[in-house]
Amino acid sequence: MKLSQLFTKTLREAPKDEVSVNARLLARAGFIQKLSSGVYSFLPLGFRVLRKIEAIIREEMNKIGGQEILMPALHPKEIWEETGRWDSADYLYKIKDRQEKEWALGATHEEVVTDIARRYINSYKDLPLAIYQIQTKFRDEMRAKSGLLRGKEFSMKDLYSFHADEEDRKKYYDKVKQSYLNILKRCGFEDVRVAEASGGSFSKEYSHEFQVPTEAGEDLIMFCAKCDFSQNKEICDLRAGAQCPNCGEKLKEEKTIEVGNIFILGKRYSEPMGLTFSDKNGNKKSVIMSCYGLGPSRLMGAIVEVYNDDKGIIWPEEVAPFKVLIVDVAEKNDTAEKLYQDLQEAGAEVLYDDRADKSAGEKFADADLLGIPWRIVVSKKTISERKFELKKRREKGTKLIDKKELLKKLT
């Protein structure tokens, strides 16, 4: 893609109504645009990042046997009444149609997926089953102030698993834990805590949160640096300096961003909704369930919160909108254009700053703001030396390399 053809523009200043780092940088760089509090449009560059994150999630979900579906965002009142959540879930957007029928916009899909499952699961031979979707969710969020981290409308991957017994559920639950760690690592997170937490309104059992340490985090967790003990401070009666209940080491406290969570549902939804199966002896039993949430849009915001500097975003390579940015500061020369074509033909994802109305300084500032992992500068100097200036966004230094080496490194 050529920057001269991109309809969005970078902003010198962040929008005054944004306070979080992710919202300020993503808006300035033209990745997102705010429509209302907690509601954002994903512009071309931002949409590319979102799709990259979703692709990673799909690949890892498929590896553990997840089958992808797509469920409705419009839910009839009756299905939420079956579980008693129509009146208790205060985060629902509720509407009436012209026939006075009541509906909710999908905030979560336990009822809908259980309704699907009860039509297909009859025998122990139908279990286990794991199905997931990537859907837009709607929640009446009272604290929609943190950009993509806490929205009223957001992207969510929700996986649901169905089992004949608790032992099988636990095995799959642990498998999803590892899958989530794989996803987060591929998204660039080098440090992730798996913290115990309450089940909230979704489950009476405990849950696990996947927390990324950062000073910008809204959550506080207590953790042990020696073993894997970690708990959300909201449910934890321990404090910093207390002994770890697992190994005796002193506990530490840190701010984090929750990027995913997994819940033990047990029979919370299967019993009231009549989701049963016949075991080997012909006895009717309720299906045991778990659910697993991971938000692509929230992940995008968390990545920016963790990976940025005073100049802009620093995208991890696997989720970056483009791998390479070519900055052309050579006047009336087609060297950059030829390199752009060569890199594309070699399979590299390239963004080409070919704008003739921007100064070199403006182009370099935008390059840092956009956060593309690799920057190539084409100038009169590099052309005269028959080389290209290459810089990694995460690093300070630059180096001159020839075209052959450049293509080998970036493709």
DOMIDREN-978448 format. One record per atom (N, C-alpha, C, O): residue in one letter; x, y, z. Coordinates in steps of 0.02 Angstrom, whole numbers, plus 50000, padded with zeros to 5 digits. Atoms other than C-alpha are relative to their C-alpha. Layout:
AXYZ/...
***
This chain:
M500424994050000/M500005000050000/M500445006250000/M500965006550032/K499654993650002/K500565017649962/K499655004950047/K499035005450047/L500294995349952/L500315030750097/L499625005749966/L499155008449995/S500354994750035/S499785043549967/S499294997949982/S498875002249970/Q500675002450017/Q498265032549931/Q499584998350062/Q498994996850055/L500365001549938/L497785029650113/L499565006050019/L499815011550025/F500444994249988/F496255040250153/F500085002950070/F499915008750081/T499904997349933/T496695041950337/T500645004150004/T501095003349963/K499414995749989/K497955054550401/K500224999550073/K499814998350118/T499774999749930/T499045055450556/T499835006850029/T499745011749993/L500174993849965/L498665068650687/L500605002450040/L500964998350069/R499464997349960/R499915080250769/R499864999250075/R500324997850114/E500195000549930/E498965079750933/E499474994650009/E499074993249965/A500515005149985/A497945066151015/A499345003350016/A499345009050040/P500664997249982/P496065068951036/P499985001750074/P500214997850116/K500004997649931/K495755078751196/K499574995750046/K499684995750107/D500445004049958/D494415066751256/D500264992950012/D499924988850043/E499695006549988/E495605051751257/E500545000650053/E500975005150049/V499504999749947/V496635048151412/V500484994150000/V501054994650022/S499585006050000/S497305030451386/S500525000449944/S500405003449892/V499465000050050/V498935027751292/V499774996749936/V499914999349882/N500205003650061/N498165015151172/N499545004149956/N499625004349895/A500474996050039/A496745026651120/A500345006049969/A500205007849911/R499664994050026/R497855041951101/R500454998349941/R500445001849890/L499545001750054/L499175033250995/L499644997149939/L499814998849883/L500365003050057/L497975022950889/L499605005149962/L499545004749901/A500384994750034/A496915038250852/A500485004649962/A500345006549905/R499524995650034/R498425049150812/R500294996849937/R500405000149887/A499695003550057/A499145035950696/A499494998049946/A499674995449894/G500515001550050/G497475033650606/G499804992749997/G499584990349945/F500205007049998/F497145015750661/F499264999350020/F498924994849995/I500695000249977/I495475019250747/I499725007050001/I500085012050001/Q500324993549991/Q494205033150760/Q499414999050048/Q499014994450040/K500535000549949/K493035036050906/K499345002749973/K499305008449949/L500674997750018/L491185036950866/L499645002650061/L499305007750058/S500304998049937/S490605038051046/S500394996550056/S500824992450041/S499645003049944/S491205033151219/S499954992349998/S499404989550001/G499995007350002/G491745014951209/G499824996949933/G499734990849929/V500205002450066/V491315013551023/V500495002849948/V500545008949940/Y499484997950046/Y492675014050889/Y499924996849931/Y499684991149924/S499925002750068/S492865011950701/S500724997849991/S501185001250014/F499335002350017/F494355001850642/F500145002049928/F499824999649882/L499814997450066/L495165010950496/L500484995149966/L500694990349998/P499625005150037/P496215002150362/P500594996950037/P500664990850039/L499415002849965/L497825000350464/L499794996250062/L500064990950077/G500235003349939/G496904995950624/G499644993549984/G499714988650021/F500365006150019/F495804983250535/F500494994549980/F500364988649993/R499485005050017/R497374974650467/R500294996850064/R500394990850066/V499745002649937/V498044972950645/V499494995350032/V499664989850054/L500525004149970/L496384966250708/L499954993349965/L499894988149998/R500035006350038/R496334953150569/R500614995650013/R500554989550013/K499405003849984/K498124947950608/K499914996450067/K500084990550074/I500115002949934/I497664944950790/I499494994349996/I499584989050025/E500515005250009/E496104935350740/E500284993849966/E500094988249984/A499715005750035/A497114924350623/A500424995750047/A500404989650043/I499605003749950/I498304919550764/I499534996050046/I499654990250059/I500485003349955/I496824915550877/I499684994049966/I499644988649995/R500315005550037/R495964904950744/R500474994149992/R500274988350002/E499515005450010/E497534895050709/E500104996050064/E500114989950062/E499895003549937/E497804891050893/E499374996550025/E499424991150055/M500635003349981/M495954887050925/M499904993649959/M499674988549986/N500085005950043/N495924875150778/N500484994450020/N500314988550014/K499515005049979/K497484866450844/K499744995750059/K499934989950066/I500255003849942/I496544861251003/I499284997449988/I498914996050034/G500635003150018/G495024854950909/G499395004450000/G498835001949997/G500574995550002/G493934870450910/G499705000349931/G500065000549881/Q500354999350063/Q492614871350774/Q499675006949999/Q499295008650044/E500254993250002/E492174889050719/E499295000449975/E499114997249926/I500694998550020/I490374894950708/I499915007650005/I500375011250023/L500174993049989/L489514911850708/L499285000350026/L498824998149992/M500654999749967/M488064915050827/M499705006949993/M500065011849982/P500334993550007/P486764928950821/P500215005050053/P500385003150110/A499884994649951/A487074945650904/A499355002250032/A499365005850083/L500664998249974/L485194947650934/L499694993950034/L499574988850002/H500235005749960/H484524936451074/H499305001250026/H499165006650054/P500674999349972/P482694933651120/P500024999650077/P500434996050105/K500034999749927/K482244937251302/K499934993050031/K500224991650083/E500175006449971/E481614919551329/E500614995750015/E500624992150066/I499435004449990/I483304911151312/I500415002150061/I500714997950095/W499664997549941/W484064922251447/W499584998750063/W499854998250118/E500435001649943/E482554918851559/E500094992850023/E499994991350082/E499905007049981/E482944900251555/E500534999250054/E500484994750096/T499455000449950/T484524903351657/T499935005150056/T500345005350101/G500114995049948/G483824917551761/G500435006249993/G500485010350039/R499544994350007/R485034930251688/R499685006249969/R499995011549967/W500314994150031/W483784941751602/W499955005750050/W500075011550033/D500084994749949/D483484951151765/D500655001450038/D500745006950063/S499404999049959/S485194948551847/S500585003149961/S501025006149992/A499444997350040/A486344953651703/A499885007449984/A499545009049936/D500134992850008/D486364972651721/D500395003349944/D500305009249930/Y499604997250054/Y487584974851578/Y499694999049932/Y499995000749881/L500335001450064/L486334969751443/L499705006349969/L499395010350004/Y500394995150038/Y485724981651309/Y499354996549980/Y499374991649943/K500655003150013/K483864977551300/K499595004549954/K499575010649962/I500414996250048/I482704982651158/I499344996449989/I499264990550004/K500655002850020/K480914980051100/K499905001349926/K500075006749901/D500154998950071/D480394977550920/D499295002849994/D498965004250044/R500654996950011/R478794984250841/R499414995650021/R498844997950026/Q500515004649974/Q477844968850899/Q500034999350076/Q499724994950105/E499914999949927/E478364972651079/E500384993950026/E500374992550086/K499595005649978/K479484957251083/K500675002750026/K500955007349996/E499394997549968/E481004959651196/E500614995949979/E500584989849971/W499375003050022/W482794956151143/W500585003050039/W500515008250071/A499374997249972/A484564958551207/A500534999649946/A500554994849907/L499415000450043/L486114962751108/L500514995550035/L500624996150096/G499575005149971/G487364948751135/G500595002750038/G501055005550009/A499444998149957/A488494952651282/A500464994050011/A501074994850022/T499655006349992/T489014934451298/T499534994649973/T498934996049964/H500415004750038/H488374918351219/H499904993250033/H499794988249998/E500105006549967/E488214904651351/E499314997149985/E499254991149969/E500685002550013/E486324903351328/E499924997749928/E499644992349915/V500085001750071/V486414903351138/V500374993649982/V500114989349948/V499605005950017/V487804890451127/V499724993750033/V499764988350005/T500305005849967/T486934879151253/T499374997849963/T499234991849958/D500585001650041/D485354880151148/D500204996149937/D499864991349918/I499755003750059/I486354874650996/I500214993050020/I500024988149987/A499735006549980/A487214860551091/A499454995150019/A499514989150004/R500525004649979/R485584853351162/R499624997049941/R499254992249950/R500325002750060/R484974850450985/R500434994749966/R500184991049923/Y499555004750033/Y486494840050937/Y500334995050046/Y500544989650024/I499695004649952/I487174831951095/I499454995650032/I499004998150064/N500485004749972/N486204816351144/N500334994450039/N500074991950088/S499655005849973/S487484802951187/S500705001850022/S500985006950001/Y499294999249981/Y489184801451270/Y500454999849939/Y501015002449941/K499615000350062/K489784797851093/K500065006849966/K500505007849924/D499984993250029/D489434816151049/D500485004650037/D500575010450019/L499554996049957/L490664822051181/L500714997249999/L500804991249987/P500044992849987/P491844830651205/P499895003949935/P499975001449880/L500114995550055/L491444845451094/L500275006950019/L500185009150075/A499754993249988/A492284862551077/A499825004349939/A500025002749883/I500194995550055/I491534876650972/I500145007250021/I500095009050080/Y499824993149984/Y492044894850960/Y499775004649944/Y499595002549889/Q500164994950049/Q491654910950871/Q500425006250013/Q500705007050068/I499734993249991/I492384928250844/I499435004649981/I499235005049923/Q500624996350007/Q490934940150867/Q500085007050030/Q500515008250072/T500064993549967/T490524958150909/T499554999350060/T499004996550055/K500395000249939/K489924959651088/K499785007150019/K500105012050001/F500274993649978/F488874973451166/F499874999750075/F499504995450099/R500114999849928/R488934977951351/R499915007350023/R500265011850000/D500144993449973/D488234992851445/D500535001650052/D500415001350112/E499404999049959/E489944997151514/E499985007050031/E499945012049996/M500024993649964/M489945010751648/M500675003549999/M500705009650010/R499334997049996/R491825013551638/R500364999949933/R500954998349929/A499715000150068/A492115015051451/A500455006149991/A500255011249963/K499554994250002/K493635026351465/K500724998049981/K501165002349980/S499315002450011/S495155015751420/S500124997849928/S500484992949916/G499895001750070/G495085015351231/G499744993049984/G499174991450001/L500205006750020/L495034997551164/L499994995150058/L499784989450050/L499965004649944/L495294990151337/L499324999050034/L499214993950065/R500645000749966/R493524993251399/R499475003749959/R499375009749967/G500474996850045/G492194996451269/G499284997750010/G499154992750044/K500705001950002/K490314995851247/K499874995149943/K499434990849947/E500025004650057/E490554986951080/E500714997849986/E501165001949980/F499325002550007/F492054975651055/F500014993149969/F499504989649967/S499915006650031/S492734960350968/S500184994950053/S500594996350097/M499865005249951/M492754944051066/M500034993149967/M499614991449926/K499985007150018/K493314926251034/K499754996350061/K500074996650114/D500235004049944/D492274914951144/D499954992749979/D499634990949930/L499985007250011/L492584896251152/L499614996650056/L499654998650114/Y500395003749951/Y491414884051239/Y500144992549991/Y500144989949936/S499865007250003/S491814866051283/S499484996150040/S499234998450091/F500535004349972/F490614851851327/F500304993250014/F500634990249971/H499665006249978/H491124836251424/H499524995450037/H499014997550064/A500405005049964/A490434820251497/A500174999850074/A499754997950114/D499805000349929/D491414821551659/D500505005450017/D500785008749972/E499564994749976/E492464833251764/E500734998949980/E501095003749967/E499315001550017/E494094824451726/E500165002249928/E500695005149915/D499904997950069/D493884827351539/D499995007649993/D500375010549955/R500034992750002/R493384845451568/R500655003250023/R500905007949992/K499394997249972/K494934848651672/K500584999349950/K500985003949942/K499475001050049/K496084841251539/K499965005149944/K500475007949923/Y500074995250055/Y495364852451405/Y500115007250025/Y500405011349989/Y499894993449969/Y495364867651521/Y500755001650002/Y500965007149986/D499274999149997/D497244865251546/D500295000849930/D500785004449921/K499774999450069/K497474863251359/K499875007149973/K500295009949937/V500164993250022/V496614879951328/V500475005050034/V500695009950003/K499524995749965/K497724888151460/K500645000749959/K500885006249947/Q499374999950039/Q499264883251359/Q499895003349933/Q500335006949909/S500154996950064/S498434888451197/S499985007650006/S500245011149962/Y500034992849989/Y498094905751268/Y500705002950009/Y500865008349983/L499314997649992/L499904907451321/L500365000249933/L500765004749920/N499705000150067/N500424902651143/N499775006149960/N500165009449926/I500284994350036/I499264915951071/I500335006550023/I500535010649982/L499734993749972/L499904929551187/L500745000849983/L500975006449971/K499304999750019/K501704925151150/K500075002149927/K500505006249910/R499984998250071/R501374926350962/R499805007249989/R500015010449941/C500214993050004/C500554943250992/C500535004750028/C500445010850027/G499444995849978/G502184949351067/G500105000650074/G500585003650097/F499954999349927/F501874947951254/F500534995250027/F500474989150020/E499445004049974/E503454941951340/E499894997950072/E500214993350096/D500125001349929/D502764941851518/D499254999750012/D498915004850006/V500725000949988/V501034934851560/V499904996350066/V500234991350079/R500195003449938/R500284930251729/R499324996749992/R498864999749965/V500645003450000/V498904917351743/V499745000250072/V499974996550115/A500224998549931/A497954923651896/A499324996950015/A498874997049973/E500645002549978/E496574915251993/E499545005950016/E499775011150041/A500494994749987/A494984925552007/A499324996850012/A499244990750004/S500675002749990/S493144923752048/S499674998949932/S499905001449881/G500365001450062/G491914917451918/G499535005649980/G499275005549924/G500444994350016/G490894933551926/G499294997749985/G499044993050015/S500705001650018/S489164932951845/S499954994049954/S499404991749939/F500015005550048/F489684919051726/F500004993150033/F499724988450006/S499915006549969/S490074905251849/S500075000750075/S500315005850100/K499925000149927/K489994900652034/K500704997450018/K500924998150076/E499335002749989/E491704892452015/E500525005549992/E500365011149973/Y499444995350011/Y493404900952009/Y500135000649925/Y499894996649886/S499804999050070/S494124907351846/S500745001649999/S501065002450051/H499304997950009/H495844911351777/H500025005949952/H499715005849899/E499914994150042/E496334928251706/E500715000049972/E501194998150007/F499354999350031/F497764930951585/F500185007450002/F499895011549968/Q499834993249983/Q498614946751646/Q500695001949973/Q501174998149981/V499374997550027/V499974957051561/V500245005850044/V499885010850050/P499754994749957/P501054967551679/P500145006549962/P500495006449911/T499864993450026/T501084986151640/T499755005250049/T499245004250083/E500204994649954/E500985002351740/E499345003049980/E499015006350020/A500634997250024/A499495007051633/A499414995550018/A498844997250003/G500535004849985/G498504992051699/G499495002550050/G499645006550094/E500544998349954/E496834993751787/E499944995050056/E499654996550108/D500055005249950/D497004977551884/D500624999950045/D501155002450026/L499445001249955/L498104973252033/L500014992550015/L499504989650032/I499955007049983/I498754955652058/I500564998950051/I501055002750053/M499495002349955/M499754947152194/M500334993949967/M499984989449945/F499675005550034/F501074935452124/F500654998150035/F500945001950073/C499375002649973/C502564924852172/C500494999549942/C500344996449891/A499495000150053/A504144927152070/A500354993249996/A500694991849946/K499655006449998/K504764909852119/K499594994349969/K499854990149932/C500445005350028/C503264898752076/C499465003349958/C499515009349941/D500504997250046/D501714901151970/D499375002650036/D498855003550005/F500584997449963/F500554907552109/F499855007249979/F500305011449975/S500214993250018/S499554922852057/S499245000550011/S498864996149991/Q500714998949988/Q497874929852113/Q499835007349989/Q500225011850003/N500264993250005/N496834945052071/N499895002750071/N499614999250113/K500044997249932/K496904956652222/K499285000750025/K499175000850086/E500704999249981/E494994958552220/E499754994050040/E499304994750082/I500235006049963/I494794940652285/I500534997450048/I500434992350081/C499425002549963/C496454938952373/C500045003450069/C499985009550073/D499944997149932/D496644941252563/D500735000850020/D500895002250078/L499294999249987/L498544941952547/L500235006949978/L499905010149937/R499724993550019/R499604957552532/R500744999249983/R501054994249999/A499295000150018/A501334961852465/A500424998850062/A500325001950113/G499585001749944/G502654954352577/G499784993850037/G500174990950075/A500255006149968/A501554940052635/A500334993949968/A500604994449913/Q499705006150027/Q502154922252610/Q499564996849948/Q498954996549956/C500365003750052/C501664913052453/C499734993550029/C500104989950062/P500285006149972/P500464898952500/P500284993749968/P500194988249995/N499725005950034/N501354887452377/N500724998550020/N500894992750033/C499295001249989/C503204890052412/C500315004050058/C500885002850076/G499754996149944/G503394902552554/G500385006349982/G500575010150026/E499664993950023/E504244916052448/E499565006150014/E498955005550019/K500384994049988/K503724934052481/K499625002149937/K499905002149882/L500424998050057/L502294939752369/L500135007249980/L500325011450021/K499934993350027/K502384954952258/K499345002349969/K498914998149954/E500614997150029/E501044966652190/E500195003649936/E500715006949933/E499864996350062/E500944973452013/E499355001749963/E498854998349970/K500564998050042/K499764982551895/K500004995849936/K500534994349909/T500055004250059/T499124972451749/T499395001949958/T498945005349982/I500584999650044/I497944972451600/I499744992949989/I500134988549969/E500305006650014/E496754957651588/E499864999549925/E499495003649897/V500105000850073/V496814951351408/V499604993849983/V499414993049924/G500405006050013/G495864934951426/G499794996850065/G500094998150117/N500205003649940/N494934923951548/N499664993449981/N499384992849926/I500315006550011/I494314906051563/I499614998150063/I499844999250119/F500475001449946/F492864899851670/F499804992750002/F499714989549950/I500315006549990/I492274883351742/I499255001150008/I499035004250057/L500734999149996/L490414883051706/L499654994250034/L499124995050063/G500325005949971/G490044865451766/G499324998849969/G499264998049908/K500695001250023/K488154862851754/K499585006350005/K498965006050002/R500344993649990/R487734881351776/R499495001449945/R498965004249958/Y500444998750056/Y486924882251603/Y499664993649974/Y499104993949949/S500285006250027/S486644864051555/S499394997650039/S498914995250010/E500575002449960/E485474859951700/E499365004049988/E498845001049973/P500624996350011/P484224874351682/P499754999749927/P499165000749914/M500205000150071/M484234872751492/M499914992849973/M499794991949913/G500145006850020/G484074853851488/G500504997049950/G500314993149907/L499485002950043/L485724849951402/L500264993650033/L500664993950079/T499825006349970/T485924831451441/T500264995149947/T500214996349887/F499775005450044/F486714815751368/F499894993350035/F499824993150096/S500065006849973/S486514797051392/S500694997050006/S501074996849957/D499345003149992/D488044788451466/D499994992949973/D499504990749943/K499935006850027/K488644770851422/K499474995250027/K499314990249995/N500525004249969/N487324763451538/N499305002449986/N498814999750011/G500654997450018/G485924773751465/G499715004950050/G499135006850044/N500234995249950/N485804785451614/N500065007249974/N500565008949942/K499994993050021/K485374803751581/K500425004150049/K500335003750109/K499574995749960/K486674816151643/K500055006949969/K499995007749908/S499894993250025/S486944834951628/S500715000749972/S501184998250002/V499354998750031/V488364840251514/V500395005050043/V500105009750071/I499564995549962/I489834848651601/I500345004749951/I500585002649899/M499764994950047/M490444864851523/M500545004550029/M500625005050090/S499554994449983/S491814878051524/S499975005049943/S499785003249887/C499964995050053/C492004894251427/C500655003950005/C500965004350059/Y499334997150005/Y493534903851370/Y499975006349956/Y499815005849897/G500064993750037/G493594922151319/G500675003349987/G501125003250029/L499394996350020/L494934932051227/L499795005349949/L499525003649897/G500244994650043/G494614949051149/G500535002649951/G501025005549973/P499524997450049/P495534953150986/P500095007650004/P500655010050001/S499944992749996/S495134971751001/S500355002150065/S500755006850065/R499664998549936/R495664971951185/R500744998349996/R501165001950023/L499295001850009/L497274962951138/L500375005449962/L500935007249979/M499694994750039/M497624976451010/M500165006050044/M500705008950040/G499884994449954/G497424989951142/G500554998550050/G500965002850065/A499485001949951/A498504980351267/A500695000049969/A501185002050001/I499355000050034/I499894978151139/I500285007149997/I500885008150010/V499774993050005/V499984996951115/V500185002850069/V500655006650075/E499844997849932/E499945000051303/E500694997650022/E501055001250056/V499365003049979/V501444988651326/V500575002149954/V501135003349978/Y499464998750048/Y502424992451167/Y499925006849967/Y499595007649915/N500004993250027/N502645010951138/N500595003850031/N500885001750080/D499524995449970/D503875025051169/D499755007149990/D499185008049970/D500234993150006/D503815044051166/D499875002249928/D499625007749917/K500104998250070/K503765043750976/K499384996649969/K499124999049919/G500575003350028/G502355031450947/G499954992750018/G500224990550069/I500135007149989/I501835013250933/I500614995949978/I500994998049934/I499475004750021/I503064998650920/I499664993149992/I499614989350040/W500385006250011/W502114984050841/W500454993950001/W500984993949969/P499665006550008/P502714966050870/P499884997749928/P499364999249898/E500005001450072/E503074958850698/E499394996149976/E499134997449922/E500535004350025/E501704945650688/E499325003449997/E498885001049961/V500654996550001/V500284957950720/V500035006849966/V499525010249960/A499934993450031/A500964973450633/A499605000349935/A499534995349900/P500404999550062/P499894980150490/P500424998749938/P500174995949889/F499515001550053/F501434979250377/F500664998350033/F500815000650089/K499355001849973/K503144971850404/K500525005549988/K500955006750029/V499484995350023/V504114985350311/V499685006649980/V499155006849949/L500204993350023/L503935004050286/L500585002949961/L501145003649987/I499494996650041/I504895012150143/I499875007550004/I499325009849989/V500044992749996/V505235030650171/V500425002949944/V501045002249944/D499664997250058/D505675039450009/D500135007550011/D499675011550011/V499824992949993/V506625055750036/V500475002149944/V500805007349948/A499594998250059/A507535055549869/A499545003349949/A499005000849933/E500414996250047/E506875068249746/E500094997549928/E500654996349905/K500015001850071/K506385063049568/K500454994149984/K500904994449942/N499625006250012/N507075045449576/N499534994150011/N499124994350056/D500465005749996/D506205028649550/D500284994150040/D500004988650037/T499685005549962/T507345018349664/T499524997150052/T499464991050059/A500465002349948/A506065017549805/A499414996249970/A499194991149996/E500555003450034/E504675012849685/E500194993049978/E499804988349985/K499765006650022/K505704998449614/K500094995350059/K499924989450055/L499925004149941/L506134992349789/L499324997850027/L499244992150048/Y500685001549978/Y504284993049836/Y499724994149960/Y499434989449988/Q500245005450043/Q503854981949688/Q500374993550014/Q500064988250017/D499595006049988/D505294969849722/D499814996550066/D499764990450069/L500195002849935/L504814967549905/L499324996849997/L499214991450026/Q500675002950007/Q502994964549860/Q500034993449962/Q499704988649981/E499945006150040/E503464951749728/E500334994450039/E500214988550026/A499675005049959/A504544943049857/A499564997750059/A499764993450098/G500475002249949/G503044941549973/G499985004150064/G499645002350111/A499994995849940/A503394955450099/A499395004650001/A499175007049948/E500534995149992/E501984966250167/E500325006950008/E500675008150057/V499644993650003/V502544983850124/V499535006049999/V499045006149962/L500324993550002/L501915001250163/L500525004949972/L501085005249997/Y499534995750035/Y502725014250049/Y499795007350008/Y499275009449984/D500134992949990/D502805032450102/D500275003849939/D500855005949937/D499824996750063/D502815040249930/D499745007249997/D499745010249943/R500324993450001/R502005056749983/R500495005549980/R501005006550012/A499564994650026/A502745071149885/A499915006550037/A500335010950033/D500154993749966/D501955084549994/D500235000050073/D500065004650111/K499765000449931/K502805079150156/K500775000550002/K501124997949959/S499274999349992/S504545083850217/S500294993650028/S499924989250052/A499675005949972/A505835070950271/A499854999450075/A499744993950100/G500145000049929/G505545075950452/G499304997450016/G499214993650063/E500695002349990/E503675073250438/E499954992549987/E499594988950022/K500025007150017/K503945056350357/K500314995750055/K500054990450072/F499675003749947/F505145050550492/F499574999950064/F499544994850098/A500434999649941/A503965056450630/A499414995249992/A499224991750040/D500555004650012/D502525046950550/D500224992750003/D499854988450025/A499745006949998/A503605031450531/A500044997550072/A499844991950087/D499975001949930/D503925031250718/D499314999450031/D499194994850071/L500685000249973/L502105034850759/L499634993749978/L499304990450019/L500345005850027/L501455020850647/L500274993450028/L499904988650035/G499715005749965/G502655008450727/G500134993849959/G500194988449987/I499855005850042/I503004997150577/I500684997150020/I501145001050031/P499395003049973/P504364984650631/P500655001949965/P501165002949999/W499394998450037/W505624988650492/W499905006249958/W499395007049924/R500024993950042/R506005005450409/R500595000049953/R501164999049973/I499484999350051/I506965007250247/I499985007249974/I499465009649953/V499954993250026/V507565024650197/V500365000049933/V500914997349927/V499694999050066/V507925028750016/V500145007449992/V499675011449991/S499794993050005/S508905044949999/S500525000949945/S500754995949916/K499474998750050/K510145053249881/K500644996550021/K501014993849980/K499395003049974/K511535046849993/K499994992449990/K500494989649966/T500035007350007/T510945028749994/T500034997949926/T500324992849909/I499995001550072/I510665029149806/I500715000549972/I500924996349932/S499314999150025/S512425035749775/S500464994350022/S500944992649987/E499595005649975/E513125021449880/E499724993249980/E499994987949998/R500345006150023/R511945008749799/R499814995350058/R499874989250055/K500225003749941/K511295003549969/K499365003150028/K499115008150002/F500614997649968/F509785005950082/F500125000450075/F500474996250105/E499934999349927/E509675012150261/E499444996150033/E498854997450022/L500485004349966/L508814999150370/L500015001350075/L500555001750106/K500064998949928/K508175002150546/K499424995950028/K498884995549998/K500535003549964/K507184991350667/K499675004950048/K500025008550084/R500364995149959/R505825001250757/R500194999350074/R500205004450110/R499845001149929/R506314993450925/R500705002550019/R500865003450077/E499304998549987/E508134998450905/E500185007149977/E499825010149937/K499804993250017/K509075014950891/K500445000449938/K500375005149898/G499514999650054/G510445010850766/G499724998449931/G499204995149925/T500175001550070/T510345010150576/T500614996949967/T501174997549992/K499435002650038/K511415001150449/K499855000249925/K499274999849905/L500064999950072/L511725002050263/L500124993049972/L500644989949987/I499915006650030/I511464985950166/I499795000249926/I499405004649906/D500185000150071/D511324981349983/D499334996649990/D499054993750036/K500675002450015/K509734975849897/K499934992550010/K499434990150036/K500025007349994/K510144957349894/K499934997950073/K499534993650090/E500025001449929/E510454956950081/E499335002250030/E499064998950074/L500634997349976/L508914967550112/L499424995249986/L499014993850030/L500535004650020/L507764955750017/L500044993550040/L499534990750059/K499905006249963/K508514940750106/K499775000850072/K499494996250102/K500164998849930/K508244948650277/K499255001050012/K499004999150064/L500694998049989/L506464954650252/L499484995749965/L498884997149971/T500495004450034/T505664940850148/T500124992750017/T499764988449992/
***
